[in-house]
């Protein structure tokens, strides 16, 4: 049971250190310093965290982090600085927690603790990057307060019920490992957009310059369109690289996929080609009743396609506003073409119905005219046969 308690304390403190290292050390030191709980014999090494110097340093650093965590983008910079600090701190805390265990077990615990700290740190940093896209700071403040409250509760659970904490934090890490691919895509995309914004600031084209809309038409894309979309290269009118964002109504299309937006001569369908799950995929975009708009953001130019069957957002890096406008112009032309085709279909249908009606009424009129003609030209014998003719003699 002592071994489980030691592992629970080691894993719990390491996991919490990945979220907020300084608060974890500060609360643990306060609990030891003021005897809020009685440390078991195997955890006596944690007694050093209650030293006044440790409490002062941890308290000051936590105060700095408390303020930095509330400011958008400053929190992400703070997280990037602590990418190496938090895992190392988690390893040191775990070594203090395991105490007098054999060396091989200490090494194993240190490796697990480092992985746990890095996992929670990555999850926190990725979540913050995603939240920073919202224009208001309320979400950052709310998330920061929730993290601090979670760390405080986690420290209490770890020190009071280590065995329970071992099960809880093990389950939490499994969930985070399942979510890490999505968080990794979010972090990678955001960092790439930030780098592009710094490297290539927004720039307008000159009046005599044109935008190239068929930027990416290579052999893999040609094969993908021909095999899965039945689209030939001659039909492609737009092929531009962008990132997928939130999408609804497009089966299998996930957020933060790096791919190519393809528009063809068919005004009712578009395509998005991307690599997903280690293989190339082609996603169909129904454009039958789609409206188009642009939503400029801090890191990207967002192209929004919204209709009754689909809502898709594609992100272009800053500095590509002219390209986005050209794509919007092409999409609006497709809408105009689609409406013209609908009007032409309605007119053709009306003409067909009128022609059918005219053909149906024409034989009837001819029969009536023929009957009148026959009556007027019947010989007198026929008239007498159908009705007797009365003649009045002359006087």
C-alpha positions, 0 to 999 in steps of 0.5 A: 500500500505504501508503494501505491501511495508513493506512486500516487503522490509522485504521479499526482504532483507531476501531473499538476506541475505540468499545469501550474508548477509554482502553485503546486509547489506553493500549496504543497509547501504551505500544507507541510509548513502549517501542518494542514496534513500529516505526511506519512513516513515515506513522504518525509522528503516533501518536508523540504517544500515547506522551507521559507525560501521555497515558499517565497520563491514559489509564491512570487513566481505563482503571482507572476504566472497568475497575472500572465495567464489572464492576458491573451497571447502573453499566456502562450508566451509564458507557456512556451518558456515553461515547455522545459521548466514544467517537465523538469519540475515534475520530475524533481517533485516525483523524486522527492515523493518516491523517497527511499524506493530502489534506484531503478524504481526512482528512474522509472517514476522519473520517466513517467512523471516527466511524460505526465508533466509534458502531457498536461503542459502540452494540453494546457498550451494547446488549449490556450492557443485555441482560446486566444483566437477569441477576441474577448479576454473573458475566456482566458480569465475563466480558463485560468481560474478553472486551472488554478482551482483544479490544481488546488483540488488536485493537490488536496486529493494527492496529499490526502488520498494518494491511492485515489489520486493515482487512479484519477490522474492515470485516467486523466492522462489516458484521456489527454493522450487520446486528445493530443493529436487534435491539440497538436494540430491546433498548436502546430497550425497556430504557431505556423500562422504566427510565424507567417504573420511575423515573416510576411506582413499583410501586403496589397497587390499593385493594380497591374498584378494578378492573383494566380488561382491555380497554385497547386495542381500536382500529380497527386492532386490530379490523380485524387481528383480523377479517381475520387472526384471524376474531375479532369485537370481541364475542369479545375479553375481554382486550386489554392492551399489553405487550412480547414477550420470548423466544418459541419455537413462535410463527412470526415473533414476535421479541423486544422488539416493542411490541404488544397481548396479546389473549385471546378467548372461545376458551380454546384460542387467544390473539393478540399484535398488533404492528408488525413490518417497518413493517406490522401483524402478528397472531401466533397463540398456541396455548393448548391445554395452556399453564401460566401463571406470573409472574416478577417482574424488576428492570424488568418483570413477566414473564408466562410461557406455557409448553406443549408447542408454545410458550413465550412471555414477555411483559413488563409494566412495573413497577407493573402487577402488578395487571394481570398478576395479572388476566390470569393469573386470566383465563388460569386461568379459560380453563384451567378452561373447557378442562378442563371441556370436555374432561370434558364431551366424554369424558362425551358420548363415553361416553354415545354409545358406551353408547347405540350398544351398547344399540341393537345388543344390543336387537334380538338380545334381542328375536329370542331372546325371540321364538324362545322364545315361538314354541317354547312356543306351537307347535301339536302338529302343528308339534312332531310335524313337528320331532320325533315325540311319543311317547305312553304308553297308559294301563293 
